[in-house]
Amino acid sequence: MGEARGKKSSEKTPVQTIVVLNRNTTWRCGKLEKSIVNHLYKRYKNFGRPSESIKDIMLNLNLTGEKTDSCIDALRRLEKRNIVTITPL
């Protein structure tokens, strides 16, 4: 029972974070990374807020199942290149 609680809390951690767009560049990015940056930029252009939760990004890009892990990996690569900033709530 203790293991299940640990897994639930670790599953909630990526979902309860905010992704903020720092730069609108997709040079040397993959397809998923480009779609994430374009999504954040369109949101910034329309609403004036360049930030969104990871859960909302996954819902808007229709990412389910195994693709959620690749989305989190793509976000970490974007953070490493200083294109986005990931901040926990």
ABEGO torsion letter per residue (X at the ends): XAAAAAAAAAAAAAAABBBBBABBBABGBBAAAAAAAAAAAAAAAAAGBABBBAAAAAAAAGBBEAAAAAAAAAAAAAAAAGABBBBBX
